[in-house]
Amino acid sequence: MGQEDIATIASHKEDAIKIIRQRIGTKILGISTHNQQEIEEANQLDIDYIGLGAYRQTTTKKDATIGGQELIEIAKLSKHPVGIIGGVKIDDTFPEHIKYRVIGSGLYE
């Protein structure tokens, strides 16, 4: 879920995640993060993973803040598995602490 999506459910992220968990049960729940502060907030939440990005410019979100290699370092702060998102290409490789990579519409650019 995106940060904006969570904010529409409840004003506090913890409350929003509790509501979502009640609705989805044991299904996998992840949230998008973009910086160190959001990772630290996510560490306090009952979620299964974080998406961290954007790694590079994408065709779908022109206004995304690009984190590049800085994301790789701040990913180490997450207590949840991390998936790098946003502009990831099929031939990108990441260190072991990056558990997943989401390859999107930028694949063929």
Secondary structure, DSSP 8 states (H G I E B T S, - for coil): --HHHHHHH-SSHHHHHHHHHHHHTTS--EEEE-SHHHHHHHTTS--SEEEEE-SS--SS-TT----THHHHHHGGG-SS-EEEEEEE-TT----TT--EEEE-GGGG-
